[in-house]
Amino acid sequence: MADETLLVACLCAQWCHICRDWRAGFDALAARFLDARFVWVDVEDQAAQLGDFEPDDFPVLALQRGARLLYCATLPQQAATWQRVIDAYARGDAAPCAPPTTLDLRDCV
């Protein structure tokens, strides 16, 4: 049986000061969602695992359950905004959005 744990990823780049500044906020969110798996993905260090996916901006919130990408979009680094989106998908209240590309984050963990 495939792992259906909600995977919450922040796609970022080490050179991006916005991403570096957001790291503590992302880590604080991880402490609120104990049933989810949070990963910080550097798009340059893990480029091979991301395939042809190239974000237009940073940071990107990506949510995946099993092999199914549920959400993938740039969001401002505001904990309340990220929490609302994560909450909706964690509860199953939000329908999967059309992902920008095929992206499988399971190899990034």
N, C-alpha and C positions, 0 to 999 in steps of 0.2 A: 504494500500500500504506500502511495506517495505521501511525503510529508506535507501536510496541509497547514502548517504553522504560517502565520502571516509574516512575510519577510519585508522589513521596512529598510530601504536603502537611501542613503544620501549620496548622490553622485556629484563629485566635486573634483577640484584640482588643487594640489598642494600650493601652487603658485598664486592661487586666488585668495586675496586677503579676506573677501567676504566669506568664503568657505572656512577659512581658518578661524575667523571670528565666530562663526555659527557652530563650530564643533561642540562647545560646551552646552549650548542649547539643545543640540541633537542628542547628546549624551544624557541630558536631564530628561528628555522625552522617553528615552529607552527605559529609564527607571520607573516610568508611569505605566508602561505596557509590558508587564512581565510575561504575558503569554505570546508575545511577538519576538521575532529575532531581528535585531537592529545591526546593520552593517554600514560602515563608512567605506565608500568605494572611490578610490582615486582613479579618474578616467585615463590617466596616462600610465600609471603603474599597472593597471589591470585592463589595458586596452585589448589584449588578446581575448579576454573573457567577455568583453562587451561587443565583439564583432564589429559591425559597421555603424553602430550607434554613436552619434556625436551630438552632445547637447548643444543647444543654441546659446545657453546661458547657465549660470550657476546660482545657487545650488538647485539640484533636481531631486524631488521626492519621487521615489519609485516604490510601488507596493506590489508584491507578488505572493500568490498562494499556490503552492505546488508549482506546476509548469506554466500557470496562467498569470500573465501580467495584468494587474487590475488598474493601475494608475501610474502615469509617468509624466510629470510636468515640472517646470521651473516654478518655484514658490519663493516669496520673500522670506527672509530668515526671521520669521515671527512664530514663536512657539505655539501661540493660540491657533494660528492658521493651520499649522502642521498637525496639531492635536485634533482639530475638527475633522480634517480629511482622514487621518489615521483612525479615529473613532468610528467614522461612518463605515469604513471598509472592514474594520475589526468586528463590528456588529453585523455586517452583511447588509447594511441599509443602502449602500451605494452600488449602482450597477457598474460593471467594468467599463472603462472608457476605451476608445479606440487607441491602442498604443501607436506611437509614431513609427515604430519599427519592431521587428521581432527582437526581443531582448530577454535573455534568461539570466537572472542574477544568481542562480543557485551555485554557479562556479566561482562566484566572488566572495563567498563566505569562508 
